[in-house]
Each structure stands twice: as C-alpha cells, then as structure tokens.
C-alpha cells in the first residue's frame, strides 16, 4: 500500500522486493532510458561503475564455488571487465 509520505524510491524498493528477474530488468531499462532522455550522464557513469563492481564480485564468487560462467554472459561483458576476469573464472564451453 502506498501512502502519502512514501517517496518514489521506497515505492520501487518495496515493489522490487518480490518481483521477478524480468520485472527488475524492465525497471532498470526504464530508469536508464529516463537517465539518457534527461542527459544525466554523471548518474549513468556512476551506475556503470557500480554494476561493474557487482559483476566482479559475482564472478569471483562463482569462481570460488567452482561454477563456470556461461559463454554468452561472458561475451556480453566489456573488454576491460573480460580482461580483469581472465584467469579468475572458468568459462563454460558450448557443447554441440
């Protein structure tokens, strides 16, 4: 339930708590689209750094559990992040 004192961030936070991955992705696409539409490049650059840091932690955790990263996920990473992850993670090879 939304009250008059709730701000947008709190409403989104509560809505995302039990949402699906698809819903969270849709929200991120909307937010990034709005940042671009309003020329908020500082926020976009800040989020880029935060997401890259989160991905590094995630992939390092996968490496500690000896789980391989899907090839298509690895290929979607930027070259800089791929380089930083070399030797730290295992990449699953597609079987045909």
N, C-alpha and C positions, 0 to 999 in steps of 0.2 A: 504494500500500500504506500503510495506517495503522499507525503504531507507537504504543507506549505513551506516548511522550514528545510526540506531536503534540497540540496543543490544537485546539479546535473551529474557531477562526479559520483556522488553517493547513490543516485538512482541507477547509473550504469554499473557501478560496482556490485550492487545487490542483484541486478538483472543478470550479470555475467556469472555470478557465483554458481548457479546450477544450469548454466546454458551448455549447449553442445559446442564442439570444436568449430563446426560450420558457423554457428551464430557468433562466436568470438571472432572468427576470421572476418565475417561480414561487418562487424562493428569496427575492427581495425581498418578495413578498406574504406569505410565511411569517414573515419577520423582522418586518415591520411589524405583522402580526397578533399576534405574540408581544409586541412592544413595547406595543401597545394593551391586550392582555389583562393585562399586568403594570403598566399605568399609568405607563410610562416616558416621560412627555411631554417631558421635557428632551431625551432622545435623539431623539424624533420631530421636535422643533423644530430640533435641530441638523442632522439629515438633510435636513429641508426646505430649510434654507439652503444646504447643500452641493449638493443636487440642482439648486436654482435657479441657483446659480453655474455648475455644469457645463452646464446648458441654455443659459445666456447665452453661454458660450464656444463651444458647439457651433453655435448660431445665428449668432454673429458670424463663425465660420469659414465657414459656408455662404454668408454674405453676401460674404465676400472671394473665394470661388470662383464667385460669381455663380449659385449654385444656389438655387432657390426652396424655401421651406418649404411642405409640404403644408397645405392649409387645415384639415383635420381635426386635424392635430397642433397648429397654432397655436391653434385654438379650445379645445383641451384645457388650455391654459396658463391660469394665473390672471390676473385683470385687471391686477394690478400688473406682472407679467412681460410681458404683452402691451404695456402702456404703455411700459415701458423699451425694448422692441424696436422700437417704431414708428420708421419712417424708417431703421432699420439693416438690415432684412432685406426680402426680397421674398417675398410670399406667393403661392403658385400658385393660380390661379383654376380652378375646376372647369369642364370643357368638357362640354357636353351635346349 
